[in-house]
Amino acid sequence: MVPFFVQFKCELGQSYAVANAIAEAEIASEIYSTAGDYDLLVKFYVDRATDIGHFVNEKVQVIPGIKDTHTIITFKAFGPK
């Protein structure tokens, strides 16, 4: 499985609705509310064969209340094994 993160800017007053919709869709590993330029930070896992761009476009950005997304693709996790 390949991990990646997406930061979300939500329409005003829609952060909780977006977070709940992502949780109900059962497509995310972890969902966090954040302060600053983005409202949510969400961690996803997909199979290696899955195109992350298509996944975000077809499964994530279609959720109502999302204003903008920023996808972060990671390479290596550091820390204890």
N, CA, C and O of each residue as an XYZ file, in Angstrom:
324
protein
N       0.840     -1.183      0.000
C       0.000      0.000      0.000
C       0.888      1.250      0.000
O       1.964      1.268      0.597
N       0.419      2.264     -0.667
C       1.146      3.524     -0.791
C       0.389      4.603     -0.015
O      -0.795      4.827     -0.267
N       1.059      5.274      0.923
C       0.382      6.356      1.648
C       0.553      7.691      0.932
O       1.554      7.928      0.256
N      -0.438      8.549      1.094
C      -0.323      9.936      0.664
C      -1.293     10.770      1.498
O      -2.201     10.240      2.138
N      -1.083     12.064      1.476
C      -1.897     12.978      2.274
C      -2.581     13.977      1.361
O      -2.067     14.318      0.296
N      -3.745     14.443      1.788
C      -4.426     15.520      1.076
C      -4.842     16.564      2.101
O      -5.455     16.245      3.119
N      -4.496     17.829      1.813
C      -4.965     18.944      2.617
C      -6.205     19.507      1.932
O      -6.263     19.594      0.705
N      -7.198     19.889      2.738
C      -8.473     20.358      2.203
C      -8.775     21.775      2.666
O      -8.634     22.098      3.845
N      -9.194     22.619      1.725
C      -9.842     23.881      2.043
C     -11.326     23.616      1.806
O     -11.725     23.175      0.728
N     -12.126     23.889      2.816
C     -13.555     23.627      2.720
C     -14.321     24.938      2.551
O     -13.843     26.009      2.925
N     -15.518     24.827      1.981
C     -16.400     25.986      1.948
C     -16.668     26.390      3.392
O     -16.657     25.542      4.285
N     -16.908     27.678      3.630
C     -17.147     28.159      4.982
C     -18.265     27.367      5.656
O     -19.344     27.184      5.093
N     -17.986     26.904      6.864
C     -18.966     26.161      7.644
C     -19.148     24.711      7.239
O     -20.071     24.055      7.724
N     -18.287     24.184      6.356
C     -18.462     22.827      5.843
C     -17.390     21.833      6.290
O     -17.424     20.676      5.871
N     -16.452     22.247      7.118
C     -15.341     21.362      7.496
C     -15.809     20.066      8.140
O     -15.329     18.988      7.789
N     -16.741     20.167      9.077
C     -17.216     18.955      9.757
C     -18.015     18.066      8.813
O     -17.914     16.841      8.883
N     -18.801     18.666      7.936
C     -19.574     17.887      6.962
C     -18.638     17.149      6.004
O     -18.873     15.985      5.678
N     -17.584     17.821      5.555
C     -16.611     17.185      4.665
C     -15.891     16.052      5.393
O     -15.758     14.954      4.852
N     -15.428     16.310      6.613
C     -14.738     15.272      7.388
C     -15.648     14.064      7.611
O     -15.203     12.923      7.485
N     -16.902     14.306      7.938
C     -17.848     13.200      8.141
C     -18.104     12.430      6.854
O     -18.213     11.204      6.881
N     -18.200     13.125      5.733
C     -18.417     12.458      4.448
C     -17.223     11.585      4.075
O     -17.401     10.480      3.561
N     -16.022     12.065      4.327
C     -14.817     11.266      4.053
C     -14.813     10.026      4.947
O     -14.511      8.925      4.485
N     -15.146     10.205      6.224
C     -15.183      9.076      7.150
C     -16.235      8.047      6.732
O     -15.977      6.844      6.766
N     -17.408      8.515      6.342
C     -18.492      7.614      5.929
C     -18.149      6.865      4.646
O     -18.595      5.734      4.453
N     -17.362      7.483      3.769
C     -16.971      6.827      2.518
C     -15.954      5.714      2.753
O     -15.719      4.889      1.871
N     -15.344      5.689      3.951
C     -14.358      4.673      4.318
C     -13.211      4.579      3.308
O     -12.805      3.487      2.908
N     -12.699      5.747      2.906
C     -11.589      5.787      1.948
C     -10.311      6.317      2.585
O      -9.251      6.284      1.961
N     -10.398      6.807      3.826
C      -9.257      7.438      4.484
C      -8.784      6.623      5.672
O      -9.560      5.911      6.310
N      -7.498      6.741      5.956
C      -6.910      6.089      7.120
C      -7.059      6.960      8.365
O      -7.416      6.466      9.435
N      -6.783      8.269      8.223
C      -6.845      9.207      9.337
C      -7.344     10.552      8.825
O      -7.029     10.956      7.706
N      -8.128     11.244      9.659
C      -8.679     12.551      9.304
C      -8.421     13.500     10.473
O      -8.790     13.208     11.610
N      -7.787     14.635     10.188
C      -7.472     15.622     11.221
C      -8.002     16.990     10.815
O      -7.927     17.366      9.646
N      -8.539     17.735     11.781
C      -8.826     19.146     11.536
C      -7.522     19.904     11.807
O      -6.734     19.515     12.669
N      -7.307     20.979     11.067
C      -6.070     21.732     11.196
C      -6.364     23.227     11.231
O      -7.439     23.671     10.827
N      -5.403     23.987     11.716
C      -5.488     25.444     11.704
C      -4.532     25.953     10.640
O      -3.529     25.308     10.338
N      -4.841     27.101     10.079
C      -3.955     27.683      9.079
C      -4.618     27.772      7.727
O      -5.818     28.029      7.627
N      -3.836     27.560      6.686
C      -4.335     27.716      5.325
C      -5.325     26.628      4.917
O      -6.140     26.843      4.020
N      -5.266     25.471      5.559
C      -6.145     24.352      5.217
C      -6.974     23.956      6.430
O      -6.567     24.175      7.571
N      -8.136     23.374      6.174
C      -9.069     22.992      7.236
C      -8.898     21.552      7.704
O      -9.117     21.246      8.876
N      -8.508     20.672      6.791
C      -8.375     19.248      7.105
C      -7.084     18.696      6.517
O      -6.601     19.167      5.488
N      -6.534     17.689      7.188
C      -5.413     16.906      6.678
C      -5.847     15.448      6.755
O      -6.206     14.955      7.825
N      -5.813     14.766      5.621
C      -6.318     13.397      5.559
C      -5.248     12.479      4.980
O      -4.613     12.805      3.978
N      -5.056     11.324      5.624
C      -4.095     10.327      5.157
C      -4.859      9.209      4.459
O      -5.838      8.678      4.984
N      -4.391      8.867      3.272
C      -4.985      7.800      2.473
C      -3.941      6.730      2.186
O      -2.742      7.009      2.178
N      -4.397      5.512      1.953
C      -3.569      4.424      1.440
C      -4.246      3.866      0.206
O      -5.458      3.650      0.206
N      -3.475      3.630     -0.851
C      -3.998      2.986     -2.060
C      -3.032      1.890     -2.487
O      -1.861      1.902     -2.108
N      -3.521      0.954     -3.268
C      -2.660     -0.079     -3.841
C      -1.626      0.565     -4.750
O      -1.870      1.626     -5.324
N      -0.482     -0.072     -4.878
C       0.593      0.476     -5.722
C       0.142      0.723     -7.159
O       0.634      1.640     -7.815
N      -0.779     -0.079     -7.642
C      -1.240      0.045     -9.024
C      -2.243      1.184     -9.215
O      -2.567      1.536    -10.350
N      -2.734      1.757     -8.126
C      -3.737      2.819     -8.207
C      -3.103      4.147     -8.580
O      -2.086      4.538     -8.007
N      -3.695      4.833     -9.530
C      -3.257      6.169     -9.918
C      -3.796      7.159     -8.879
O      -5.009      7.338     -8.768
N      -2.915      7.792     -8.128
C      -3.323      8.687     -7.048
C      -4.131      9.867     -7.592
O      -5.113     10.283     -6.976
N      -3.730     10.398     -8.723
C      -4.463     11.515     -9.325
C      -5.901     11.152     -9.640
O      -6.819     11.923     -9.359
N      -6.097      9.985    -10.221
C      -7.457      9.528    -10.527
C      -8.242      9.283     -9.242
O      -9.421      9.629     -9.160
N      -7.592      8.686     -8.231
C      -8.257      8.423     -6.957
C      -8.763      9.723     -6.344
O      -9.921      9.812     -5.935
N      -7.893     10.730     -6.281
C      -8.276     12.018     -5.692
C      -9.397     12.658     -6.510
O     -10.358     13.182     -5.946
N      -9.277     12.617     -7.811
C     -10.267     13.220     -8.700
C     -11.626     12.531     -8.605
O     -12.658     13.201     -8.566
N     -11.634     11.202     -8.568
C     -12.885     10.443     -8.649
C     -13.511     10.110     -7.300
O     -14.730      9.955     -7.216
N     -12.706      9.995     -6.239
C     -13.227      9.572     -4.938
C     -13.247     10.688     -3.902
O     -14.066     10.665     -2.984
N     -12.353     11.664     -4.040
C     -12.189     12.672     -3.001
C     -12.806     14.011     -3.407
O     -13.642     14.549     -2.681
N     -12.409     14.548     -4.545
C     -12.843     15.893     -4.927
C     -14.321     15.986     -5.265
O     -14.835     17.090     -5.445
N     -15.012     14.870     -5.357
C     -16.450     14.873     -5.644
C     -17.292     15.089     -4.386
O     -18.510     15.244     -4.482
N     -16.666     15.101     -3.216
C     -17.393     15.283     -1.960
C     -17.840     16.741     -1.852
O     -17.021     17.651     -1.981
N     -19.134     16.967     -1.616
C     -19.638     18.345     -1.512
C     -18.988     19.101     -0.355
O     -18.708     18.528      0.698
N     -18.754     20.390     -0.567
C     -18.207     21.252      0.474
C     -16.714     21.484      0.376
O     -16.155     22.277      1.134
N     -16.056     20.792     -0.562
C     -14.617     20.976     -0.744
C     -14.385     22.146     -1.698
O     -14.952     22.199     -2.789
N     -13.550     23.067     -1.268
C     -13.216     24.237     -2.089
C     -11.932     24.011     -2.878
O     -11.832     24.408     -4.039
N     -10.936     23.362     -2.234
C      -9.634     23.156     -2.870
C      -8.922     22.008     -2.163
O      -9.188     21.726     -0.994
N      -8.019     21.351     -2.880
C      -7.215     20.281     -2.280
C      -5.752     20.474     -2.655
O      -5.423     21.101     -3.662
N      -4.887     19.918     -1.815
C      -3.441     19.930     -2.055
C      -2.938     18.533     -1.704
O      -2.943     18.142     -0.537
N      -2.504     17.782     -2.718
C      -2.069     16.406     -2.515
C      -0.575     16.365     -2.242
O       0.215     17.012     -2.931
N      -0.194     15.588     -1.216
C       1.207     15.433     -0.839
C       1.559     13.955     -0.965
O       1.022     13.118     -0.239
N       2.459     13.641     -1.884
C       2.912     12.271     -2.076
C       4.201     12.092     -1.286
O       5.127     12.894     -1.404
N       4.255     11.039     -0.484
C       5.407     10.811      0.373
C       6.300      9.718     -0.197
O       5.871      8.925     -1.035
N       7.547      9.685      0.266
C       8.514      8.723     -0.253
C       8.988      7.729      0.788
O       9.100      6.539      0.493
N       9.270      8.189      2.002
C       9.833      7.319      3.023
C       9.363      7.782      4.383
O       9.320      8.980      4.661
N       9.007      6.825      5.234
C       8.650      7.131      6.620
C       9.865      6.867      7.492
O      10.530      5.842      7.337
N      10.162      7.781      8.406
C      11.294      7.636      9.311
C      10.783      7.347     10.711
O       9.664      7.720     11.062
N      11.594      6.690     11.496
C      11.228      6.406     12.887
C      11.453      4.947     13.214
O      12.014      4.199     12.413
N      11.008      4.541     14.409
C      11.200      3.148     14.832
C      10.446      2.189     13.909
O       9.398      2.517     13.352
N      11.006      1.026     13.775
C      10.368      0.023     12.899
C       9.647     -1.000     13.693
O       9.054     -1.918     13.125
